[in-house]
Structure formats: C-alpha cells, structure tokens
Amino acid sequence: MSDFEALDAWARATIAALDGPGVRRLQMRLLRDLRRSQAARIARQENPDGSPFAPRKAQAAEASRFQARAEIRRRPGRVRRRAGAPMFRKIRTAAFLRGEIDAEGVAVGFSGRAARIATVHQEGGEDRTSPGGPMARYPMRRLLGFTDDEREAILDAILDHVDP
C-alpha cells in the first residue's frame, strides 16, 4: 500500500466520524486549497515532482506578407501567444480549473474544451494544433497531481478540523 493510499484510508475513516455540516466545511476548505495550489504550481510551470514542464516547441520566425495581413485581421477573442509567455495561462483560472464535491470526496479537474487540452498534455498525446490543422505530438506535462506539500496540507487541514 502506497503512502497516499494509507493517507486516503485514514482520512476516509476520520471524515466518516464527522457530522454532515462539518464534512462539508472540511471538503470546501480542501477544495479551495487544492485548486489554489494546483493553479499556482501550473503558473510556476512545474510538474508535481518539482521538475519543470517540457518547453514549448520553437515557432517558425519568418512570416510572409500574407501572414502579416492575416495578423491584422485576426478574430477578436482568439488565443494569442507571446514568445516566452507561460503556458496554460487561461486554463488555470477558476473558470476552467474546477472543483467538485460529492459523496466520494473532493476532486479538482478541468472542464469543457480545456479538459481535452489538459488531457493531451497530462498524458503526452497527439492533438490538432488548430481546428483542421496538422497533428502534433505534445510532451508530457503533469498539470494535475499531488505534491508532498499538498499531501501535508491535506493532513494538516483534516487534523485541524478534527481536533481544533
């Protein structure tokens, strides 16, 4: 049994002893803290093990006059990327990095189209670069996962809630 499975079993037994509103408060606290820490780690461009994300593939620097004209007429709202800008700026926001509470526990994940993008990066899969565009292989970048600090924070939150 891994450390996380042992922690999960202990946490479930401890939480089962709490009353209904107490469990809900604890779950809300865990959800808020997990979502914040996951978003902050993604902003730092780090995998859960502390290693940096695989860098972006370099873009072709040359632009034809037709591409420059298309740049001027670009649709509003289209995702624009600056060189050197961090990845996943938009999907780490609360609109896409969602939390869910149910009878099983607390879950943090992505919603909508961001979920597909995150899955491709999480598993290192293939996807189209744009609708109808060419296929590209993306390196594995672990967007979601538990760090050692997050495991300790979960333990501390449960202990604080059970024994105030």
Secondary structure, DSSP 8 states (H G I E B T S, - for coil): --HHHHHHHHHHHHHHTS-HHHHHHHHHHHHHHHHHHHHHHHHTTB-TTS-B------------HHHHHHHHT--TT-----TT--TTTTTTSTTTEEEEEETTEEEEEE-THHHHHHHHHHHT-EEESSTT--EEE------S---HHHHHHHHHHHHHHH--
